[in-house]
Amino acid sequence: MTRPRPLSLCGAVFGVVALCASVLPSLVPRAWSTQVILGGACLAAAYAIGAFAGWAYRALQLPALGPRWRTRAWLALAVLTPVALLLLGVLGRGWQLDQREAIGMAGEVSWLWVVASLLGVLFAVVLLGAARGLRWVALAAGRAFGRVLPARFGVALAITLTAFATWALVRGAVTDRLLPQLDALYAGLNDQSGPGVTNPSSPYRSAGPASSVSWDSLGQFGRQFVWQGQTAADIARVTGDDAAIEPIRAYVGLEAGDGDDAERAELAVAELRRLGGFTRKRLAVAGTTGRGWVEPRTAAALEFVSHGDVATVAMQYSYLPSPVSFVVDQERAKETSRALITAIRVELATMPESERPELYVLGESLGAFATDSAFTSVEDLSTTTDGAMLVGPPGFDPVFRRLQDRRDAGSPTWRPVYRGGALARVGSTASDLTKSGLTWTTKSRVIYLVHATDPIVAYGGDRSAWLDPHGPGVPSLARNLPLVGFLQNATDQIGATAPPSGYGHTYDEAVVDAWSQVLGPPELPAAELAAIRRAVAPIADPE
């Protein structure tokens, strides 16, 4: 029986260094369990790189450590690593406490943080064990092929076939088994309703008395969206405008028909007609995240700022939750929003220009990507709509990424200034959007709300640029270390929504001032904006 190949000393050194570096803080605070995953992933990935580097060094026949020095090196590593990890665990817990305090995040940091990196070693062992298992399969296949083929060709063929078979197995397990099961599971959850959510009696809501869309077809988050709309009385009480009217909310779920996106988009247009959406001053298309969720504060803020003279429409494209949709539903999200926006623009083109409502788009996270990617650029978005409010666009949003790449010199990638803020602005507070030197030159204004601590926006981009300079709330110790920085940003997604408003992927009251800017001029008075902020703040509807 073939003995297991000894561990690589170079790989072990690389892995331990990466594991130690993973303790440094990143964009958002991490739970101890997240640190276990991060540390293990850093150790395993760095070990693989180090093992390859050691093999390449030996292949060049360069001077190497003798057996005695190798034994001493392994002994030193075995003794120093646990001590270093425990010391860094104590420091890391302190850094997490400091980071939480700096952003006003409630709660303590578990003492398990001290041993989280040590536990990460166990996770790395599992990963490395799986990798070694694949290597054993490839070598066994190589020996079998070598009996009938030239040795080098047999090894190359074995490696290729093993890689292909592994990929096919994983892909088949995900696409053929896991995703259909998840889809069926969440399709069942789609039939549920949140606590207190009931069929609306308003004629201005889908599934209401004037609607042709059934309550059952809306899905869980469609029901919440139409139920949670503001009333004329709500808006009048907050804004002081007794002439405020009840806003319209239209929604088409996946259960509304068996057709494609274009057919369901036509259903949405027909629904808007029945509810009177095309008679309102403003018409807003809301991009949804996985399972059809529309961010409630963004939609409510628009209704308050518009004094109710607005109709908001959305379409569901998936049963899957956002973390899964992030990976598998990007194309569906984009195509659904594009179909809905196209159908509405076609309808608007049939109306006399003097009677057409203004067209706006909005969305948060995957919903922001869905609406934003229906356009080719910020210029296209600004010239074909009357404005947009896009919150926390993910790093793969092509329009926002293009804006970042073409930002004015001297502006950071997390707060890019584009063409002097003439048609699009990026910020996280009202002062960011109105600071001196920025001048609107269009009434079709585009605003992106982005936090420097939002890992979902930062993911996939240039992390070095994102951390130069450090933005508000980003720890001074945060660094873009090779490999470790990428894996930190990836695992930061787990806790992206844990921080309070103003940090991470949590956007709340800032949407009120942003909508006032988008719909202006003129912007609303400061007292009214403050009242709307207070009204929007308690609205909650986590996905």
Kinemage of the C-alpha trace (Angstrom):
@kinemage 1
@onewidth
@group {chain A} dominant
@subgroup {mainchain}
@vectorlist {calphas} color= white
{ca met a 1} P 0.000 0.000 0.000
{ca thr a 2} L 1.324 3.434 -0.941
{ca arg a 3} L 2.326 5.519 2.063
{ca pro a 4} L 0.756 9.005 2.313
{ca arg a 5} L 3.008 11.707 0.919
{ca pro a 6} L 4.639 13.733 3.729
{ca leu a 7} L 3.404 17.251 4.333
{ca ser a 8} L 5.183 20.124 2.619
{ca leu a 9} L 7.261 22.258 4.992
{ca cys a 10} L 7.060 25.223 2.639
{ca gly a 11} L 3.288 24.752 2.362
{ca ala a 12} L 2.941 24.553 6.153
{ca val a 13} L 4.902 27.800 6.621
{ca phe a 14} L 2.806 29.576 3.994
{ca gly a 15} L -0.374 28.239 5.565
{ca val a 16} L 0.496 29.258 9.127
{ca val a 17} L 1.460 32.773 8.019
{ca ala a 18} L -1.858 33.150 6.159
{ca leu a 19} L -3.776 31.741 9.127
{ca cys a 20} L -2.139 34.258 11.462
{ca ala a 21} L -2.801 37.137 9.048
{ca ser a 22} L -6.483 36.182 8.775
{ca val a 23} L -7.007 37.410 12.345
{ca leu a 24} L -6.619 41.044 11.226
{ca pro a 25} L -9.907 42.982 11.069
{ca ser a 26} L -11.626 43.591 7.737
{ca leu a 27} L -14.648 45.605 6.599
{ca val a 28} L -17.193 44.259 9.098
{ca pro a 29} L -16.860 42.542 12.489
{ca arg a 30} L -16.685 38.742 12.359
{ca ala a 31} L -18.226 36.118 14.602
{ca trp a 32} L -15.890 33.439 15.957
{ca ser a 33} L -17.537 30.839 13.709
{ca thr a 34} L -16.796 32.971 10.639
{ca gln a 35} L -13.167 33.222 11.760
{ca val a 36} L -13.002 29.415 11.898
{ca ile a 37} L -14.092 29.223 8.260
{ca leu a 38} L -11.832 32.095 7.193
{ca gly a 39} L -8.777 30.766 9.024
{ca gly a 40} L -9.223 27.261 7.681
{ca ala a 41} L -9.682 28.484 4.125
{ca cys a 42} L -6.586 30.713 4.382
{ca leu a 43} L -4.499 27.848 5.782
{ca ala a 44} L -5.612 25.368 3.124
{ca ala a 45} L -5.238 27.745 0.170
{ca ala a 46} L -1.861 29.081 1.301
{ca tyr a 47} L -0.632 25.545 1.987
{ca ala a 48} L -1.444 24.579 -1.612
{ca ile a 49} L 0.451 27.609 -2.928
{ca gly a 50} L 3.402 26.928 -0.649
{ca ala a 51} L 3.492 23.247 -1.554
{ca phe a 52} L 3.646 24.162 -5.245
{ca ala a 53} L 6.376 26.722 -4.549
{ca gly a 54} L 8.381 24.067 -2.653
{ca trp a 55} L 7.988 21.584 -5.511
{ca ala a 56} L 9.111 24.202 -8.044
{ca tyr a 57} L 12.143 25.040 -5.888
{ca arg a 58} L 13.154 21.381 -5.673
{ca ala a 59} L 12.532 20.890 -9.396
{ca leu a 60} L 15.148 23.579 -10.076
{ca gln a 61} L 17.576 21.540 -7.948
{ca leu a 62} L 18.434 24.538 -5.774
{ca pro a 63} L 20.048 24.096 -2.332
{ca ala a 64} L 17.604 22.627 0.183
{ca leu a 65} L 17.466 22.028 3.943
{ca gly a 66} L 19.029 18.818 5.140
{ca pro a 67} L 17.022 16.247 7.134
{ca arg a 68} L 18.237 17.585 10.475
{ca trp a 69} L 17.250 21.186 9.716
{ca arg a 70} L 13.941 20.074 8.319
{ca thr a 71} L 13.198 18.210 11.552
{ca arg a 72} L 14.119 21.282 13.581
{ca ala a 73} L 11.970 23.481 11.377
{ca trp a 74} L 8.963 21.201 11.834
{ca leu a 75} L 9.524 21.128 15.598
{ca ala a 76} L 9.745 24.934 15.784
{ca leu a 77} L 6.574 25.248 13.710
{ca ala a 78} L 4.729 22.755 15.925
{ca val a 79} L 5.717 24.629 19.091
{ca leu a 80} L 5.366 28.237 17.932
{ca thr a 81} L 2.156 27.943 15.915
{ca pro a 82} L -0.257 27.224 18.817
{ca val a 83} L 1.370 29.952 20.923
{ca ala a 84} L 1.140 32.476 18.079
{ca leu a 85} L -2.467 31.555 17.316
{ca leu a 86} L -3.547 31.890 20.948
{ca leu a 87} L -1.787 35.256 21.271
{ca leu a 88} L -3.311 36.482 18.016
{ca gly a 89} L -6.679 35.129 19.157
{ca val a 90} L -6.547 37.415 22.194
{ca leu a 91} L -5.443 40.359 20.042
{ca gly a 92} L -8.040 39.522 17.404
{ca arg a 93} L -10.843 39.493 19.947
{ca gly a 94} L -9.697 42.916 21.132
{ca trp a 95} L -9.634 44.226 17.566
{ca gln a 96} L -13.156 42.915 17.043
{ca leu a 97} L -14.314 44.690 20.217
{ca asp a 98} L -12.694 47.944 19.038
{ca gln a 99} L -14.295 47.632 15.604
{ca arg a 100} L -17.743 46.983 17.033
{ca glu a 101} L -17.428 49.922 19.400
{ca ala a 102} L -16.298 52.229 16.588
{ca ile a 103} L -19.446 51.559 14.531
{ca gly a 104} L -21.869 51.390 17.473
{ca met a 105} L -22.537 47.679 17.102
{ca ala a 106} L -24.170 46.143 20.151
{ca gly a 107} L -23.173 42.869 21.753
{ca glu a 108} L -20.070 41.218 23.145
{ca val a 109} L -17.419 39.180 21.346
{ca ser a 110} L -17.348 35.549 22.444
{ca trp a 111} L -14.209 34.265 24.128
{ca leu a 112} L -14.318 31.447 21.584
{ca trp a 113} L -12.695 34.018 19.295
{ca val a 114} L -9.436 33.284 21.136
{ca val a 115} L -9.372 29.672 19.888
{ca ala a 116} L -11.167 30.278 16.566
{ca ser a 117} L -7.966 30.119 14.526
{ca leu a 118} L -6.938 26.883 16.219
{ca leu a 119} L -10.325 25.446 15.306
{ca gly a 120} L -9.697 26.706 11.780
{ca val a 121} L -6.834 24.202 11.567
{ca leu a 122} L -9.391 21.390 11.848
{ca phe a 123} L -11.404 22.898 8.995
{ca ala a 124} L -8.236 23.127 6.916
{ca val a 125} L -7.492 19.461 7.631
{ca val a 126} L -10.848 18.529 6.104
{ca leu a 127} L -10.147 20.636 3.016
{ca leu a 128} L -6.633 19.277 2.594
{ca gly a 129} L -7.881 15.739 3.138
{ca ala a 130} L -10.340 16.147 0.288
{ca ala a 131} L -7.595 17.584 -1.932
{ca arg a 132} L -5.254 14.699 -1.105
{ca gly a 133} L -8.016 12.235 -1.868
{ca leu a 134} L -8.375 13.699 -5.347
{ca arg a 135} L -4.609 13.614 -5.795
{ca trp a 136} L -4.562 9.917 -4.834
{ca val a 137} L -7.281 9.208 -7.396
{ca ala a 138} L -5.319 11.047 -10.094
{ca leu a 139} L -2.096 9.180 -9.291
{ca ala a 140} L -3.861 5.805 -9.245
{ca ala a 141} L -5.418 6.578 -12.610
{ca gly a 142} L -2.032 7.722 -13.901
{ca arg a 143} L -0.426 4.396 -12.937
{ca ala a 144} L -3.245 2.492 -14.632
{ca phe a 145} L -2.941 4.532 -17.825
{ca gly a 146} L 0.853 4.193 -17.661
{ca arg a 147} L 0.581 0.467 -18.292
{ca val a 148} L -0.815 1.056 -21.783
{ca leu a 149} L 0.304 4.604 -22.580
{ca pro a 150} L 3.561 6.581 -22.402
{ca ala a 151} L 4.110 7.558 -18.741
{ca arg a 152} L 3.892 11.342 -19.102
{ca phe a 153} L 0.880 11.163 -21.382
{ca gly a 154} L -0.850 8.783 -18.967
{ca val a 155} L -0.280 11.124 -15.996
{ca ala a 156} L -1.504 14.165 -17.944
{ca leu a 157} L -4.602 12.265 -19.092
{ca ala a 158} L -5.293 11.042 -15.543
{ca ile a 159} L -5.054 14.562 -14.087
{ca thr a 160} L -7.305 15.963 -16.806
{ca leu a 161} L -9.933 13.264 -16.406
{ca thr a 162} L -9.870 13.506 -12.604
{ca ala a 163} L -10.338 17.292 -12.736
{ca phe a 164} L -13.142 16.962 -15.275
{ca ala a 165} L -14.882 14.189 -13.327
{ca thr a 166} L -14.644 16.174 -10.083
{ca trp a 167} L -16.053 19.280 -11.736
{ca ala a 168} L -18.850 17.294 -13.356
{ca leu a 169} L -19.659 15.572 -10.061
{ca val a 170} L -19.783 18.828 -8.094
{ca arg a 171} L -21.694 20.632 -10.797
{ca gly a 172} L -24.134 17.767 -11.152
{ca ala a 173} L -24.646 17.588 -7.393
{ca val a 174} L -25.359 21.320 -7.288
{ca thr a 175} L -27.402 21.834 -10.440
{ca asp a 176} L -29.169 18.482 -10.628
{ca arg a 177} L -29.773 17.800 -6.951
{ca leu a 178} L -29.115 20.679 -4.571
{ca leu a 179} L -30.617 23.579 -6.546
{ca pro a 180} L -33.844 21.746 -7.470
{ca gln a 181} L -34.269 20.712 -3.833
{ca leu a 182} L -33.633 24.273 -2.648
{ca asp a 183} L -36.009 25.580 -5.280
{ca ala a 184} L -38.730 23.155 -4.121
{ca leu a 185} L -38.084 24.019 -0.457
{ca tyr a 186} L -38.321 27.772 -0.975
{ca ala a 187} L -41.237 27.403 -3.382
{ca gly a 188} L -43.066 25.915 -0.412
{ca leu a 189} L -41.998 28.807 1.819
{ca asn a 190} L -43.189 31.176 -0.903
{ca asp a 191} L -46.769 30.245 0.024
{ca gln a 192} L -46.345 31.531 3.568
{ca ser a 193} L -47.212 34.996 4.857
{ca gly a 194} L -45.423 36.996 7.511
{ca pro a 195} L -46.960 37.686 10.930
{ca gly a 196} L -49.982 39.948 10.627
{ca val a 197} L -49.774 40.178 6.826
{ca thr a 198} L -53.296 40.131 5.387
{ca asn a 199} L -54.977 40.605 2.040
{ca pro a 200} L -55.260 44.375 1.425
{ca ser a 201} L -58.696 45.959 1.095
{ca ser a 202} L -57.266 48.988 -0.694
{ca pro a 203} L -58.101 49.450 -4.403
{ca tyr a 204} L -54.531 50.696 -4.862
{ca arg a 205} L -52.824 47.376 -4.086
{ca ser a 206} L -52.316 44.185 -6.028
{ca ala a 207} L -54.667 41.455 -4.746
{ca gly a 208} L -57.047 44.207 -3.615
{ca pro a 209} L -60.610 44.770 -4.897
{ca ala a 210} L -59.445 46.500 -8.118
{ca ser a 211} L -56.745 43.949 -8.897
{ca ser a 212} L -56.783 40.920 -11.184
{ca val a 213} L -53.774 39.416 -9.402
{ca ser a 214} L -54.621 36.837 -6.760
{ca trp a 215} L -53.312 37.007 -3.206
{ca asp a 216} L -51.937 33.456 -3.444
{ca ser a 217} L -49.898 34.270 -6.552
{ca leu a 218} L -47.939 37.104 -4.926
{ca gly a 219} L -45.649 34.916 -2.847
{ca gln a 220} L -44.421 35.651 0.668
{ca phe a 221} L -42.530 38.860 -0.050
{ca gly a 222} L -44.982 40.093 -2.660
{ca arg a 223} L -47.696 39.911 0.003
{ca gln a 224} L -45.518 41.826 2.422
{ca phe a 225} L -44.758 44.456 -0.202
{ca val a 226} L -48.398 45.255 -1.020
{ca trp a 227} L -49.519 44.971 2.628
{ca gln a 228} L -46.805 47.295 3.890
{ca gly a 229} L -47.577 50.284 1.641
{ca gln a 230} L -48.338 53.620 3.249
{ca thr a 231} L -51.851 55.086 3.378
{ca ala a 232} L -52.844 58.668 2.571
{ca ala a 233} L -53.426 59.249 6.296
{ca asp a 234} L -49.925 57.958 7.137
{ca ile a 235} L -48.336 60.328 4.657
{ca ala a 236} L -50.472 63.330 5.658
{ca arg a 237} L -49.638 62.815 9.321
{ca val a 238} L -45.888 62.758 8.665
{ca thr a 239} L -45.592 65.409 5.945
{ca gly a 240} L -48.408 67.730 7.043
{ca asp a 241} L -49.903 67.623 3.537
{ca asp a 242} L -53.659 67.063 3.835
{ca ala a 243} L -53.814 66.641 0.047
{ca ala a 244} L -51.576 63.545 0.148
{ca ile a 245} L -52.997 60.525 -1.662
{ca glu a 246} L -52.562 56.805 -1.212
{ca pro a 247} L -49.652 55.405 -3.236
{ca ile a 248} L -50.074 52.419 -5.542
{ca arg a 249} L -48.174 49.163 -5.141
{ca ala a 250} L -48.353 46.569 -7.929
{ca tyr a 251} L -46.653 43.193 -7.825
{ca val a 252} L -46.486 40.104 -10.036
{ca gly a 253} L -45.186 36.887 -8.496
{ca leu a 254} L -43.843 33.764 -10.154
{ca glu a 255} L -47.187 32.053 -9.549
{ca ala a 256} L -49.061 34.680 -11.588
{ca gly a 257} L -48.580 32.786 -14.837
{ca asp a 258} L -46.721 30.016 -16.593
{ca gly a 259} L -45.252 32.342 -19.216
{ca asp a 260} L -41.821 33.895 -19.556
{ca asp a 261} L -40.566 37.257 -18.271
{ca ala a 262} L -42.126 39.154 -21.172
{ca glu a 263} L -45.574 37.690 -20.471
{ca arg a 264} L -45.390 38.441 -16.762
{ca ala a 265} L -44.166 41.949 -17.562
{ca glu a 266} L -47.310 42.460 -19.629
{ca leu a 267} L -49.338 41.255 -16.640
{ca ala a 268} L -47.565 43.872 -14.521
{ca val a 269} L -48.396 46.618 -17.014
{ca ala a 270} L -52.022 45.494 -17.103
{ca glu a 271} L -52.081 45.496 -13.303
{ca leu a 272} L -50.772 49.073 -13.237
{ca arg a 273} L -53.540 50.118 -15.614
{ca arg a 274} L -56.231 48.617 -13.373
{ca leu a 275} L -54.827 50.230 -10.243
{ca gly a 276} L -54.409 53.631 -11.909
{ca gly a 277} L -50.618 53.599 -11.895
{ca phe a 278} L -50.286 55.444 -15.192
{ca thr a 279} L -52.298 58.382 -13.862
{ca arg a 280} L -49.789 59.117 -11.093
{ca lys a 281} L -47.077 61.750 -11.334
{ca arg a 282} L -44.362 59.162 -10.802
{ca leu a 283} L -43.962 55.494 -11.696
{ca ala a 284} L -41.163 53.492 -10.026
{ca val a 285} L -39.805 50.077 -11.016
{ca ala a 286} L -38.363 48.244 -8.010
{ca gly a 287} L -35.758 45.542 -8.528
{ca thr a 288} L -36.197 42.562 -6.234
{ca thr a 289} L -33.645 40.351 -4.545
{ca gly a 290} L -33.950 36.589 -4.202
{ca arg a 291} L -37.484 35.397 -3.310
{ca gly a 292} L -38.960 38.662 -4.586
{ca trp a 293} L -38.026 40.938 -1.673
{ca val a 294} L -38.282 44.714 -2.091
{ca glu a 295} L -36.346 46.773 0.480
{ca pro a 296} L -39.181 48.343 2.524
{ca arg a 297} L -37.549 51.559 3.691
{ca thr a 298} L -36.505 52.587 0.184
{ca ala a 299} L -40.035 52.049 -1.155
{ca ala a 300} L -41.684 53.755 1.836
{ca ala a 301} L -39.315 56.744 1.660
{ca leu a 302} L -40.282 57.276 -1.977
{ca glu a 303} L -43.970 57.255 -1.047
{ca phe a 304} L -43.481 59.799 1.736
{ca val a 305} L -41.243 62.102 -0.318
{ca ser a 306} L -43.742 61.933 -3.235
{ca his a 307} L -46.654 62.670 -0.873
{ca gly a 308} L -48.227 59.485 -2.183
{ca asp a 309} L -48.376 60.526 -5.840
{ca val a 310} L -46.431 57.473 -7.022
{ca ala a 311} L -46.995 53.921 -8.228
{ca thr a 312} L -44.350 51.270 -7.501
{ca val a 313} L -44.233 47.981 -9.401
{ca ala a 314} L -42.063 44.890 -8.932
{ca met a 315} L -41.761 41.362 -10.323
{ca gln a 316} L -40.479 38.195 -8.662
{ca tyr a 317} L -37.932 36.121 -10.591
{ca ser a 318} L -36.820 33.443 -8.109
{ca tyr a 319} L -37.825 31.323 -5.130
{ca leu a 320} L -34.241 31.200 -3.869
{ca pro a 321} L -32.849 33.402 -1.065
{ca ser a 322} L -30.331 36.104 -1.903
{ca pro a 323} L -27.124 34.227 -0.943
{ca val a 324} L -28.019 31.519 -3.480
{ca ser a 325} L -29.491 33.943 -6.023
{ca phe a 326} L -26.230 35.891 -5.810
{ca val a 327} L -24.525 32.901 -7.416
{ca val a 328} L -27.109 31.357 -9.749
{ca asp a 329} L -29.729 34.022 -10.503
{ca gln a 330} L -27.775 36.989 -11.822
{ca glu a 331} L -28.946 36.514 -15.391
{ca arg a 332} L -32.564 35.907 -14.318
{ca ala a 333} L -32.508 39.063 -12.193
{ca lys a 334} L -31.211 41.157 -15.063
{ca glu a 335} L -33.562 39.747 -17.688
{ca thr a 336} L -36.659 40.109 -15.471
{ca ser a 337} L -35.956 43.778 -14.739
{ca arg a 338} L -35.146 44.465 -18.369
{ca ala a 339} L -38.428 42.877 -19.489
{ca leu a 340} L -40.458 44.887 -16.965
{ca ile a 341} L -38.760 48.207 -17.730
{ca thr a 342} L -39.113 47.613 -21.474
{ca ala a 343} L -42.827 46.793 -21.182
{ca ile a 344} L -43.467 49.931 -19.136
{ca arg a 345} L -41.523 52.151 -21.532
{ca val a 346} L -43.507 50.740 -24.443
{ca glu a 347} L -46.734 51.578 -22.599
{ca leu a 348} L -45.524 55.088 -21.758
{ca ala a 349} L -44.673 55.672 -25.418
{ca thr a 350} L -48.342 55.191 -26.315
{ca met a 351} L -49.417 57.990 -23.971
{ca pro a 352} L -49.453 61.718 -24.773
{ca glu a 353} L -46.239 63.228 -23.478
{ca ser a 354} L -48.086 65.662 -21.221
{ca glu a 355} L -49.840 62.754 -19.459
{ca arg a 356} L -46.897 60.395 -18.976
{ca pro a 357} L -45.743 59.773 -15.428
{ca glu a 358} L -42.069 60.254 -14.633
{ca leu a 359} L -40.173 56.948 -14.637
{ca tyr a 360} L -37.809 55.989 -11.807
{ca val a 361} L -35.938 52.808 -10.895
{ca leu a 362} L -34.832 51.596 -7.499
{ca gly a 363} L -33.378 48.556 -5.780
{ca glu a 364} L -31.086 47.327 -3.042
{ca ser a 365} L -28.301 44.775 -3.310
{ca leu a 366} L -29.280 42.171 -5.918
{ca gly a 367} L -32.317 44.348 -6.631
{ca ala a 368} L -29.987 47.270 -7.416
{ca phe a 369} L -28.020 45.034 -9.769
{ca ala a 370} L -31.237 43.847 -11.420
{ca thr a 371} L -32.416 47.339 -12.338
{ca asp a 372} L -28.991 48.881 -12.934
{ca ser a 373} L -27.824 46.155 -15.307
{ca ala a 374} L -30.906 46.694 -17.474
{ca phe a 375} L -29.018 49.769 -18.747
{ca thr a 376} L -25.662 50.087 -20.467
{ca ser a 377} L -24.233 53.008 -18.490
{ca val a 378} L -25.037 55.797 -16.064
{ca glu a 379} L -25.624 58.025 -19.082
{ca asp a 380} L -28.137 55.533 -20.499
{ca leu a 381} L -29.848 55.307 -17.109
{ca ser a 382} L -30.043 59.089 -16.761
{ca thr a 383} L -31.320 59.767 -20.282
{ca thr a 384} L -33.949 57.003 -20.439
{ca thr a 385} L -35.442 57.445 -16.957
{ca asp a 386} L -36.223 60.423 -14.741
{ca gly a 387} L -33.955 59.199 -11.957
{ca ala a 388} L -32.677 56.229 -9.982
{ca met a 389} L -31.884 55.288 -6.411
{ca leu a 390} L -29.691 52.207 -6.140
{ca val a 391} L -28.602 50.980 -2.724
{ca gly a 392} L -25.580 48.791 -2.033
{ca pro a 393} L -25.005 47.566 -5.621
{ca pro a 394} L -22.992 44.310 -5.551
{ca gly a 395} L -19.465 44.311 -6.890
{ca phe a 396} L -20.503 42.591 -10.117
{ca asp a 397} L -22.903 45.418 -11.096
{ca pro a 398} L -21.416 46.398 -14.495
{ca val a 399} L -22.804 49.950 -14.575
{ca phe a 400} L -21.562 50.879 -11.113
{ca arg a 401} L -18.220 49.169 -11.756
{ca arg a 402} L -17.815 51.288 -14.912
{ca leu a 403} L -18.578 54.423 -12.900
{ca gln a 404} L -15.892 53.460 -10.378
{ca asp a 405} L -13.345 52.811 -13.119
{ca arg a 406} L -14.039 56.226 -14.710
{ca arg a 407} L -14.219 58.225 -11.479
{ca asp a 408} L -12.651 61.659 -11.216
{ca ala a 409} L -8.992 61.679 -10.190
{ca gly a 410} L -8.455 61.782 -6.453
{ca ser a 411} L -11.811 60.318 -5.446
{ca pro a 412} L -11.782 56.936 -3.650
{ca thr a 413} L -13.359 53.868 -5.198
{ca trp a 414} L -15.855 53.582 -2.298
{ca arg a 415} L -16.946 57.201 -2.818
{ca pro a 416} L -16.277 57.862 -6.510
{ca val a 417} L -16.998 61.307 -7.913
{ca tyr a 418} L -18.177 60.977 -11.507
{ca arg a 419} L -18.007 63.980 -13.827
{ca gly a 420} L -18.187 66.359 -10.894
{ca gly a 421} L -21.449 64.854 -9.647
{ca ala a 422} L -23.323 66.267 -12.630
{ca leu a 423} L -25.635 63.309 -13.323
{ca ala a 424} L -24.702 60.632 -10.765
{ca arg a 425} L -23.511 60.712 -7.169
{ca val a 426} L -22.300 58.160 -4.658
{ca gly a 427} L -22.547 58.590 -0.904
{ca ser a 428} L -23.796 57.211 2.377
{ca thr a 429} L -25.064 60.396 4.052
{ca ala a 430} L -26.951 63.510 2.995
{ca ser a 431} L -23.774 65.579 3.295
{ca asp a 432} L -21.958 63.253 0.883
{ca leu a 433} L -24.608 63.949 -1.745
{ca thr a 434} L -24.690 67.727 -1.284
{ca lys a 435} L -21.105 68.683 -0.445
{ca ser a 436} L -19.702 71.797 -2.076
{ca gly a 437} L -18.196 71.367 -5.507
{ca leu a 438} L -20.916 68.988 -6.720
{ca thr a 439} L -23.383 70.491 -9.183
{ca trp a 440} L -26.347 68.742 -10.782
{ca thr a 441} L -26.691 69.505 -14.490
{ca thr a 442} L -29.684 67.242 -15.099
{ca lys a 443} L -33.123 66.645 -13.634
{ca ser a 444} L -32.669 62.905 -14.253
{ca arg a 445} L -30.504 62.244 -11.229
{ca val a 446} L -28.862 58.936 -10.330
{ca ile a 447} L -27.789 58.201 -6.753
{ca tyr a 448} L -25.928 55.174 -5.404
{ca leu a 449} L -25.835 54.666 -1.644
{ca val a 450} L -22.591 52.911 -0.719
{ca his a 451} L -20.775 52.369 2.571
{ca ala a 452} L -17.005 52.030 2.708
{ca thr a 453} L -17.606 49.052 5.023
{ca asp a 454} L -19.977 47.207 2.674
{ca pro a 455} L -18.280 43.943 1.614
{ca ile a 456} L -21.010 43.182 -0.931
{ca val a 457} L -20.139 46.322 -2.916
{ca ala a 458} L -16.404 45.796 -2.415
{ca tyr a 459} L -16.412 42.116 -3.383
{ca gly a 460} L -14.716 41.304 -6.664
{ca gly a 461} L -13.200 44.762 -7.079
{ca asp a 462} L -9.711 46.129 -6.511
{ca arg a 463} L -9.329 45.698 -2.739
{ca ser a 464} L -6.103 47.722 -2.697
{ca ala a 465} L -7.941 50.692 -4.182
{ca trp a 466} L -10.901 50.140 -1.827
{ca leu a 467} L -8.582 50.450 1.183
{ca asp a 468} L -6.693 53.470 -0.168
{ca pro a 469} L -7.674 55.533 1.689
{ca his a 470} L -9.570 53.771 4.471
{ca gly a 471} L -13.183 54.919 4.498
{ca pro a 472} L -15.401 55.748 7.480
{ca gly a 473} L -15.705 52.770 9.811
{ca val a 474} L -12.916 50.739 8.175
{ca pro a 475} L -10.347 49.659 10.823
{ca ser a 476} L -6.882 51.127 10.414
{ca leu a 477} L -5.443 47.576 10.623
{ca ala a 478} L -7.432 46.374 7.591
{ca arg a 479} L -4.997 45.424 4.835
{ca asn a 480} L -5.142 43.960 1.367
{ca leu a 481} L -2.890 40.988 1.968
{ca pro a 482} L -2.431 38.513 -0.903
{ca leu a 483} L -5.021 35.728 -0.775
{ca val a 484} L -6.036 36.626 2.809
{ca gly a 485} L -7.661 39.899 1.735
{ca phe a 486} L -9.724 38.147 -0.917
{ca leu a 487} L -10.909 35.459 1.504
{ca gln a 488} L -11.667 38.068 4.175
{ca asn a 489} L -13.887 39.935 1.727
{ca ala a 490} L -15.585 36.672 0.736
{ca thr a 491} L -16.368 35.652 4.329
{ca asp a 492} L -17.387 39.209 5.219
{ca gln a 493} L -20.521 38.521 3.172
{ca ile a 494} L -21.741 36.335 6.049
{ca gly a 495} L -22.000 39.276 8.452
{ca ala a 496} L -22.645 42.046 5.937
{ca thr a 497} L -26.057 43.007 7.366
{ca ala a 498} L -25.121 42.659 11.054
{ca pro a 499} L -23.753 46.215 11.557
{ca pro a 500} L -26.118 49.072 12.463
{ca ser a 501} L -27.444 51.611 9.973
{ca gly a 502} L -24.666 53.476 8.221
{ca tyr a 503} L -22.242 50.549 8.078
{ca gly a 504} L -21.874 47.259 6.248
{ca his a 505} L -24.819 46.401 4.040
{ca thr a 506} L -27.395 48.156 6.271
{ca tyr a 507} L -28.925 51.227 4.638
{ca asp a 508} L -31.819 52.960 6.374
{ca glu a 509} L -32.632 56.609 6.935
{ca ala a 510} L -30.151 57.850 4.278
{ca val a 511} L -32.650 56.783 1.612
{ca val a 512} L -34.958 59.679 2.572
{ca asp a 513} L -32.418 62.410 1.774
{ca ala a 514} L -31.345 60.516 -1.342
{ca trp a 515} L -34.910 60.394 -2.681
{ca ser a 516} L -35.333 64.108 -2.004
{ca gln a 517} L -32.252 64.707 -4.144
{ca val a 518} L -33.407 62.371 -6.919
{ca leu a 519} L -36.910 63.889 -7.150
{ca gly a 520} L -35.716 67.478 -6.764
{ca pro a 521} L -35.388 70.264 -7.381
{ca pro a 522} L -36.642 71.609 -5.121
{ca glu a 523} L -35.582 69.340 -2.280
{ca leu a 524} L -37.937 68.966 0.673
{ca pro a 525} L -37.579 71.252 3.732
{ca ala a 526} L -35.269 69.997 6.477
{ca ala a 527} L -38.098 69.644 9.007
{ca glu a 528} L -40.132 67.445 6.665
{ca leu a 529} L -37.108 65.295 5.832
{ca ala a 530} L -36.482 64.781 9.544
{ca ala a 531} L -40.108 63.750 10.068
{ca ile a 532} L -39.940 61.258 7.202
{ca arg a 533} L -36.692 59.811 8.554
{ca arg a 534} L -38.379 59.193 11.895
{ca ala a 535} L -41.307 57.511 10.147
{ca val a 536} L -39.120 55.302 7.951
{ca ala a 537} L -36.616 54.234 10.637
{ca pro a 538} L -38.836 51.668 12.438
{ca ile a 539} L -39.989 49.979 9.229
{ca ala a 540} L -38.447 46.520 9.147
{ca asp a 541} L -38.769 43.628 6.756
{ca pro a 542} L -35.615 41.490 6.777
{ca glu a 543} L -35.378 38.918 3.989
